[in-house]
């Protein structure tokens, strides 16, 4: 009986560590997905909205 109680008391801290690790991993994955989504959205917006920076303008400096 004492051994069973000792094993149960030893398992409690380990289970809380496991729960913390699972939550930490979920937060890391969520952060990576959100970061990738923001970068992709920025790239799409940058490609769709012209900002007046044409590559042809760079060629004019060589013609002088």
Protein Blocks (a to p, Z undefined) as FASTA:
>chain_A
ZZmmmmmmmmmmmmmmmmmmmmmmmmmmmmmmmmmmmmmmmmmmmmmmcghiafklmmmm
mmZZ
